[in-house]
C-alpha cells in the first residue's frame, strides 16, 4: 500500500475513531503520529475493543486481542491506518 493511499485514509479512520468512541474532538485534531494510548489520545483497552469492532465492520479487518502486534498496530493513528490499508477486504 502506498504512502499516499495511507495518507488519504487517515481522515476516514480518524472519523471512525471519533464516532465510535463519541470523542469530544474533531477528527482533524487527532495527530497522525501521536500515541493513541496514555499521553496521546488517552485510549484504554475498552476503547481499543470498540475501535477494533468498528474497523472489522467497516473494512473487514480482523483485529484479534491475542495478536502480539497490537501494541504496534494501535501505537498511533498512522500505524492503525497503515495496518487497515494493508489488510482491508472492503
C-alpha positions as a Markdown table, in Angstrom:
| # | Residue | x | y | z |
|---|---|---|---|---|
| 1 | Unk | 0.0 | 0.0 | 0.0 |
| 2 | Unk | 1.4 | 3.4 | -1.0 |
| 3 | Unk | 2.1 | 6.2 | 1.5 |
| 4 | Unk | -0.3 | 8.4 | -0.5 |
| 5 | Unk | -3.1 | 5.8 | 0.0 |
| 6 | Unk | -2.4 | 5.7 | 3.7 |
| 7 | Unk | -2.5 | 9.5 | 3.9 |
| 8 | Unk | -5.8 | 9.5 | 2.1 |
| 9 | Unk | -7.3 | 7.0 | 4.5 |
| 10 | Unk | -6.1 | 8.8 | 7.7 |
| 11 | Unk | -9.1 | 11.3 | 7.9 |
| 12 | Unk | -11.6 | 8.4 | 7.4 |
| 13 | Unk | -10.0 | 6.3 | 10.2 |
| 14 | Unk | -9.8 | 9.4 | 12.5 |
| 15 | Unk | -13.6 | 10.0 | 11.9 |
| 16 | Unk | -14.3 | 6.3 | 12.6 |
| 17 | Unk | -12.4 | 6.6 | 16.0 |
| 18 | Unk | -14.2 | 9.8 | 17.0 |
| 19 | Unk | -17.6 | 8.5 | 16.0 |
| 20 | Unk | -17.1 | 5.0 | 17.6 |
| 21 | Unk | -15.9 | 6.4 | 20.9 |
| 22 | Unk | -18.1 | 9.6 | 21.0 |
| 23 | Unk | -15.0 | 11.7 | 21.5 |
| 24 | Unk | -15.4 | 15.4 | 22.1 |
| 25 | Unk | -13.0 | 16.5 | 19.4 |
| 26 | Unk | -12.8 | 16.8 | 15.7 |
| 27 | Unk | -11.2 | 14.0 | 13.7 |
| 28 | Unk | -8.6 | 16.5 | 12.4 |
| 29 | Unk | -7.4 | 17.1 | 15.9 |
| 30 | Unk | -6.0 | 13.6 | 16.2 |
| 31 | Unk | -2.4 | 13.8 | 15.4 |
| 32 | Unk | -1.4 | 11.0 | 13.0 |
| 33 | Unk | 1.8 | 10.1 | 14.9 |
| 34 | Unk | 0.7 | 10.8 | 18.4 |
| 35 | Unk | 0.1 | 7.8 | 20.7 |
| 36 | Unk | -3.4 | 6.5 | 20.9 |
| 37 | Unk | -2.8 | 5.3 | 24.5 |
| 38 | Unk | -1.6 | 7.3 | 27.5 |
| 39 | Unk | -0.3 | 10.7 | 26.8 |
| 40 | Unk | -1.7 | 10.9 | 23.3 |
| 41 | Unk | -5.4 | 10.4 | 22.7 |
| 42 | Unk | -5.7 | 8.6 | 26.0 |
| 43 | Unk | -7.5 | 5.5 | 24.9 |
| 44 | Unk | -7.8 | 2.5 | 27.2 |
| 45 | Unk | -8.3 | -1.2 | 26.5 |
| 46 | Unk | -12.1 | -0.9 | 26.3 |
| 47 | Unk | -11.8 | 1.8 | 23.7 |
| 48 | Unk | -9.5 | -0.4 | 21.6 |
| 49 | Unk | -12.1 | -3.2 | 21.7 |
| 50 | Unk | -14.7 | -0.7 | 20.3 |
| 51 | Unk | -12.3 | 0.6 | 17.7 |
| 52 | Unk | -11.4 | -3.0 | 16.6 |
| 53 | Unk | -15.1 | -3.8 | 16.3 |
| 54 | Unk | -15.9 | -0.9 | 14.0 |
| 55 | Unk | -12.7 | -1.4 | 12.0 |
| 56 | Unk | -13.8 | -5.0 | 11.4 |
| 57 | Unk | -17.3 | -4.0 | 10.3 |
| 58 | Unk | -16.2 | -1.1 | 8.1 |
| 59 | Unk | -13.1 | -2.6 | 6.5 |
| 60 | Unk | -13.3 | -6.4 | 7.0 |
| 61 | Unk | -10.1 | -6.3 | 9.0 |
| 62 | Unk | -9.9 | -8.7 | 11.9 |
| 63 | Unk | -8.0 | -7.4 | 15.0 |
| 64 | Unk | -7.6 | -10.2 | 17.5 |
| 65 | Unk | -6.9 | -9.5 | 21.2 |
| 66 | Unk | -4.1 | -12.1 | 21.3 |
| 67 | Unk | -2.2 | -10.6 | 18.4 |
| 68 | Unk | 1.2 | -9.7 | 19.6 |
| 69 | Unk | 1.4 | -6.9 | 17.1 |
| 70 | Unk | -1.5 | -5.0 | 18.7 |
| 71 | Unk | 0.9 | -2.6 | 20.6 |
| 72 | Unk | 2.4 | -1.6 | 17.2 |
| 73 | Unk | -0.9 | -1.6 | 15.3 |
| 74 | Unk | -2.6 | 0.7 | 17.9 |
| 75 | Unk | 0.5 | 2.8 | 18.6 |
| 76 | Unk | -0.8 | 5.8 | 16.5 |
| 77 | Unk | -3.5 | 6.8 | 14.1 |
| 78 | Unk | -0.9 | 6.4 | 11.2 |
| 79 | Unk | 0.1 | 2.8 | 12.4 |
| 80 | Unk | -3.6 | 1.7 | 12.7 |
| 81 | Unk | -4.4 | 3.2 | 9.3 |
| 82 | Unk | -1.4 | 1.6 | 7.6 |
| 83 | Unk | -2.5 | -1.8 | 9.1 |
| 84 | Unk | -6.0 | -1.3 | 7.8 |
| 85 | Unk | -4.7 | -0.3 | 4.4 |
| 86 | Unk | -2.6 | -3.4 | 4.2 |
| 87 | Unk | -5.3 | -5.8 | 5.4 |
| 88 | Unk | -8.6 | -4.4 | 4.2 |
| 89 | Unk | -11.0 | -6.5 | 2.2 |
| 90 | Unk | -13.7 | -3.8 | 1.7 |
